[in-house]
Amino acid sequence: MKAIVVESENLSLSDVPDPTPASGEVVIDVVAAGVNRADILQRAGNYPPPPGASDTLGLEVSGRISALGDGVSGWSEGDEVCALLAGGGYAEKVAVPVEQVLAVPAGVDLVSAAALPEVACTVSSNIFDTAHLTTGELLLIHGGSSGIGTHATQIAHAMGARVAVTARTQDKLDRCREFGADILIDYSSQDFAEVLKDAGGADVILDIIGAKYLASNLKALRTDGRLVIIGMQGGTTTEINLGHLLAKRLSVMGTTLRARPVHGPGGKAEVVASTLTRTWPLIEAGTVVPVVDRVFPLADAGAAHDHLNSGDVIGKVLLSVGD
């Protein structure tokens, strides 16, 4: 099969061996793959795959099941699915534990389905299972126009929460409003902590920036607020005033999805199951939709990375792999 191979940060479409399903796995003939910042970090040597995972880039795909491993039930060859991966998505075929496979939601085309697994599982597990966002609370999402941001805005709005977002341009903020955002913050000209202070403070913050925003995030939270850090685009090391945590009874949590085990408490099987229960009905009802910015051919994965890095993306960037 063909797959994208990384050599000294250069990407090339090369021949590699076909995967075979281990016990409890299925092989998917890939139709489309999602592009994530984690892929760019791995390409640069800064985010190695977990032990045992494929070295090939790609954390989510859509396609059709072409082979079943021992012990797999409930699926058949030809089923249209999408899947959460630990790696291997930039390829014509990928093997994945069956617990990480999701049926394509009704009403979603097979290519667009590749935009769902990573964002849906990340958002569901973090803002609900980790931060316990509830109806009427205020959620602040950094990077509101990103794949994570556009999905989180829609689902939080659908669940009855208020949503504030940060973004860099008016066009992005306008799109965020269309997805259900109530408070729009241009981080290039506004202090988001001051804006949130005027709004009474955020109950939950979903943060992709990390160190650069930590102090301001703590200021932006109201009493009993919860900060969930899922990215480090703004660095990994900083200092905080612990007095802010104590005085307002704040919680700071950090999570990753890729390195979680398949099974066990908080494992990927658990995350996928809760995402199916919570998110898939909203997608099938048309309340939450996948937001796709642009689709590139698999051979143009490098151009797809450049586009994601440009800062002009609204939603997800995908790679088209099969028919």
C-alpha positions as CSV (number, residue, x, y, z in Angstrom):
1,M,0.0,0.0,0.0
2,K,1.0,3.7,-0.2
3,A,1.6,5.7,2.9
4,I,3.3,9.0,3.8
5,V,6.8,8.4,5.1
6,V,8.8,11.0,7.1
7,E,12.5,11.3,6.4
8,S,14.2,14.3,8.1
9,E,10.9,16.1,8.3
10,N,10.4,15.6,4.5
11,L,7.2,13.8,3.5
12,S,7.0,11.3,0.7
13,L,4.4,8.9,-0.6
14,S,6.0,5.5,-0.6
15,D,5.2,1.8,-0.7
16,V,5.0,0.1,2.8
17,P,3.6,-3.3,3.9
18,D,-0.1,-3.7,4.2
19,P,-1.3,-4.0,7.8
20,T,-2.9,-7.2,9.1
21,P,-5.4,-7.2,11.9
22,A,-4.3,-8.5,15.3
23,S,-6.9,-10.1,17.6
24,G,-9.5,-7.5,18.4
25,E,-8.6,-5.3,15.5
26,V,-10.1,-4.4,12.1
27,V,-8.3,-3.1,9.0
28,I,-9.9,0.0,7.3
29,D,-9.4,0.9,3.7
30,V,-8.9,4.6,4.2
31,V,-11.0,7.1,2.3
32,A,-9.9,10.2,4.2
33,A,-7.6,11.1,7.1
34,G,-7.7,14.1,9.5
35,V,-4.7,16.4,9.8
36,N,-3.8,17.5,13.3
37,R,-1.1,19.6,14.9
38,A,0.1,16.5,16.6
39,D,1.1,15.2,13.2
40,I,3.2,18.3,12.6
41,L,4.8,17.9,16.0
42,Q,5.6,14.2,15.2
43,R,7.0,15.2,11.8
44,A,9.4,17.5,13.6
45,G,10.5,14.8,16.0
46,N,8.7,16.4,19.0
47,Y,5.8,14.0,19.5
48,P,6.7,10.3,19.1
49,P,4.0,7.7,18.9
50,P,3.1,5.6,21.9
51,P,5.0,2.3,22.2
52,G,3.6,-0.2,19.7
53,A,1.8,2.4,17.6
54,S,2.5,2.9,13.9
55,D,5.2,5.4,13.0
56,T,3.0,6.7,10.2
57,L,1.4,10.0,10.9
58,G,-2.4,10.3,11.3
59,L,-4.7,10.1,14.3
60,E,-8.1,9.7,12.6
61,V,-9.5,8.3,9.5
62,S,-12.7,7.4,7.7
63,G,-13.2,4.5,5.3
64,R,-14.5,0.9,4.9
65,I,-13.7,-2.2,6.9
66,S,-11.8,-4.6,4.8
67,A,-10.6,-7.3,7.3
68,L,-11.6,-8.5,10.7
69,G,-9.2,-9.9,13.3
70,D,-10.0,-12.8,15.7
71,G,-12.7,-12.0,18.3
72,V,-14.2,-9.1,16.4
73,S,-18.0,-9.1,16.3
74,G,-20.7,-6.5,15.4
75,W,-18.9,-5.3,12.3
76,S,-18.7,-6.6,8.7
77,E,-16.4,-6.1,5.7
78,G,-17.7,-3.1,3.8
79,D,-19.1,-1.2,6.8
80,E,-18.5,2.5,6.5
81,V,-16.7,3.8,9.6
82,C,-14.4,6.4,11.1
83,A,-11.8,5.7,13.8
84,L,-9.6,7.2,16.4
85,L,-6.0,6.1,16.0
86,A,-2.7,6.2,17.9
87,G,-1.0,6.6,14.4
88,G,-1.1,5.2,10.9
89,G,-3.8,7.4,9.3
90,Y,-1.8,8.8,6.4
91,A,-2.0,5.6,4.5
92,E,-4.3,3.5,2.2
93,K,-5.0,1.0,5.0
94,V,-4.8,1.1,8.8
95,A,-5.3,-1.5,11.5
96,V,-7.1,-0.3,14.6
97,P,-8.6,-1.8,17.8
98,V,-12.3,-2.4,17.3
99,E,-13.1,-0.3,20.4
100,Q,-11.9,2.8,18.6
101,V,-14.1,2.3,15.6
102,L,-17.3,4.4,15.2
103,A,-20.1,4.1,12.6
104,V,-20.3,7.0,10.3
105,P,-23.2,9.2,11.6
106,A,-26.3,9.2,9.5
107,G,-26.3,12.3,7.2
108,V,-22.5,12.7,7.1
109,D,-20.6,11.8,4.0
110,L,-17.7,9.4,4.3
111,V,-14.9,12.0,3.6
112,S,-16.3,14.5,6.1
113,A,-16.5,11.7,8.7
114,A,-12.7,11.8,9.0
115,A,-13.1,15.2,10.7
116,L,-14.9,13.7,13.6
117,P,-13.1,11.1,15.7
118,E,-10.2,13.2,17.2
119,V,-12.2,16.4,17.9
120,A,-15.4,14.6,19.1
121,C,-13.5,12.4,21.5
122,T,-11.2,15.2,22.7
123,V,-14.1,17.6,23.3
124,S,-16.5,15.0,24.9
125,S,-13.8,13.6,27.3
126,N,-12.5,17.0,28.3
127,I,-15.3,19.4,28.7
128,F,-17.8,16.9,30.0
129,D,-16.1,13.9,31.5
130,T,-13.1,15.8,32.9
131,A,-14.4,19.4,33.5
132,H,-18.1,18.4,34.0
133,L,-19.5,21.4,32.1
134,T,-23.2,21.7,32.9
135,T,-26.2,23.6,31.5
136,G,-26.0,27.4,32.0
137,E,-22.3,27.5,32.7
138,L,-19.9,29.6,30.7
139,L,-17.2,27.8,28.6
140,L,-14.2,29.7,27.2
141,I,-12.6,28.0,24.2
142,H,-9.2,29.2,23.0
143,G,-8.8,28.7,19.3
144,G,-12.5,28.9,18.6
145,S,-12.1,28.6,14.8
146,S,-10.0,25.4,15.0
147,G,-11.3,21.9,14.5
148,I,-11.5,21.5,18.3
149,G,-13.0,24.9,18.8
150,T,-15.8,24.7,16.1
151,H,-16.9,21.3,17.4
152,A,-16.7,22.3,21.1
153,T,-18.7,25.4,20.5
154,Q,-21.5,23.5,18.7
155,I,-21.8,20.8,21.3
156,A,-21.6,23.1,24.4
157,H,-24.2,25.3,22.8
158,A,-26.4,22.3,22.1
159,M,-26.0,21.2,25.7
160,G,-27.3,24.5,27.0
161,A,-24.0,26.1,28.1
162,R,-22.9,29.7,27.2
163,V,-19.8,29.8,25.0
164,A,-17.0,32.4,24.8
165,V,-14.2,32.0,22.1
166,T,-10.9,33.6,21.2
167,A,-9.8,34.0,17.6
168,R,-7.6,36.3,15.6
169,T,-9.8,37.8,12.8
170,Q,-13.3,39.1,12.5
171,D,-14.1,36.5,9.8
172,K,-13.2,33.7,12.3
173,L,-15.2,35.3,15.0
174,D,-18.2,35.7,12.7
175,R,-18.0,32.0,11.9
176,C,-17.8,31.2,15.6
177,R,-21.0,33.1,16.2
178,E,-22.6,30.9,13.5
179,F,-21.6,27.8,15.5
180,G,-23.2,29.2,18.7
181,A,-20.6,31.3,20.4
182,D,-22.1,34.0,22.7
183,I,-19.0,36.0,23.5
184,L,-16.4,36.8,20.8
185,I,-12.9,37.8,21.8
186,D,-10.3,39.1,19.3
187,Y,-7.1,38.0,21.2
188,S,-5.0,40.3,19.1
189,S,-6.7,43.4,20.5
190,Q,-8.5,42.3,23.6
191,D,-7.5,40.9,27.0
192,F,-9.6,37.8,27.3
193,A,-9.3,37.7,31.1
194,E,-10.8,41.2,31.3
195,V,-13.6,40.4,28.9
196,L,-14.4,37.2,31.0
197,K,-14.2,39.2,34.2
198,D,-16.9,41.5,32.9
199,A,-19.0,38.5,32.0
200,G,-18.7,37.1,35.6
201,G,-15.9,34.7,34.8
202,A,-15.7,31.3,33.0
203,D,-16.7,28.1,34.7
204,V,-14.6,26.0,32.3
205,I,-11.7,26.9,30.0
206,L,-10.6,24.5,27.2
207,D,-7.0,25.6,26.5
208,I,-4.7,24.6,23.6
209,I,-2.0,27.3,24.4
210,G,-0.5,26.2,27.7
211,A,2.2,28.2,29.5
212,K,1.6,31.5,27.8
213,Y,-2.0,31.7,28.9
214,L,-1.9,30.1,32.3
215,A,-1.9,33.2,34.5
216,S,-4.6,34.9,32.4
217,N,-6.7,31.7,32.4
218,L,-6.6,31.6,36.2
219,K,-7.7,35.3,36.3
220,A,-10.5,34.5,33.8
221,L,-12.0,31.7,35.9
222,R,-14.8,32.3,38.4
223,T,-14.9,30.7,41.8
224,D,-14.8,26.9,41.5
225,G,-13.7,27.2,37.9
226,R,-12.0,24.4,36.0
227,L,-9.1,24.8,33.5
228,V,-8.4,21.9,31.2
229,I,-5.1,22.2,29.2
230,I,-5.0,20.0,26.1
231,G,-2.2,21.7,24.1
232,M,1.1,23.5,24.5
233,Q,1.3,25.9,21.5
234,G,2.3,28.6,23.9
235,G,5.0,26.7,25.7
236,T,5.4,24.2,28.6
237,T,6.9,26.0,31.5
238,T,5.7,29.0,33.5
239,E,5.0,30.2,37.1
240,I,1.7,30.7,38.7
241,N,0.4,32.4,41.8
242,L,-1.0,29.6,43.9
243,G,-3.0,32.1,45.8
244,H,-5.3,32.4,42.9
245,L,-6.0,28.7,43.0
246,L,-6.6,28.7,46.7
247,A,-8.7,31.9,46.9
248,K,-11.1,30.8,44.1
249,R,-10.9,27.0,44.6
250,L,-9.7,26.5,41.1
251,S,-8.9,23.2,39.4
252,V,-6.2,22.9,36.8
253,M,-6.1,19.7,34.7
254,G,-4.0,18.4,31.8
255,T,-5.0,15.6,29.5
256,T,-3.9,13.8,26.4
257,L,-5.8,11.4,24.2
258,R,-3.2,9.7,22.1
259,A,-1.2,8.0,24.9
260,R,-4.2,6.6,26.7
261,P,-4.5,2.8,26.8
262,V,-7.3,1.2,24.9
263,H,-8.8,-0.4,27.9
264,G,-9.3,0.6,31.6
265,P,-10.6,3.6,33.3
266,G,-10.3,6.7,31.1
267,G,-9.0,4.5,28.3
268,K,-9.9,5.1,24.6
269,A,-12.6,2.4,24.6
270,E,-14.4,4.3,27.4
271,V,-13.9,7.7,25.7
272,V,-15.2,6.4,22.4
273,A,-18.2,4.8,24.0
274,S,-19.2,8.0,25.9
275,T,-18.6,10.1,22.7
276,L,-21.0,7.8,20.8
277,T,-23.7,8.2,23.4
278,R,-23.3,11.9,23.9
279,T,-22.3,13.3,20.5
280,W,-23.5,11.0,17.7
281,P,-27.2,11.7,18.3
282,L,-26.5,15.5,18.0
283,I,-24.6,14.9,14.7
284,E,-27.3,12.7,13.3
285,A,-29.9,15.3,14.2
286,G,-27.9,18.0,12.3
287,T,-27.4,20.0,15.5
288,V,-23.6,19.4,15.4
289,V,-21.9,19.2,12.0
290,P,-18.3,18.4,10.9
291,V,-16.6,21.6,9.8
292,V,-14.1,21.0,6.9
293,D,-11.9,23.8,5.7
294,R,-10.1,22.0,2.9
295,V,-9.3,18.6,1.5
296,F,-5.8,17.8,0.0
297,P,-4.7,14.6,-1.8
298,L,-2.7,12.3,0.3
299,A,0.4,13.0,-1.8
300,D,0.1,16.7,-0.8
301,A,0.3,16.1,2.9
302,G,3.1,18.6,3.2
303,A,0.9,21.3,1.6
304,A,-1.9,20.3,4.1
305,H,0.6,20.9,7.0
306,D,1.5,24.3,5.6
307,H,-2.1,25.2,5.3
308,L,-2.8,24.2,8.9
309,N,0.2,26.2,10.0
310,S,-0.9,29.3,8.1
311,G,-3.5,30.3,10.7
312,D,-6.2,30.7,8.1
313,V,-8.0,27.5,8.8
314,I,-11.6,27.3,10.0
315,G,-12.4,23.8,11.1
316,K,-10.5,20.7,9.9
317,V,-8.0,20.0,7.2
318,L,-8.4,16.5,5.6
319,L,-6.4,14.3,3.3
320,S,-8.3,12.4,0.5
321,V,-6.9,8.9,0.3
322,G,-9.3,6.5,-1.5
323,D,-12.5,6.8,-3.5
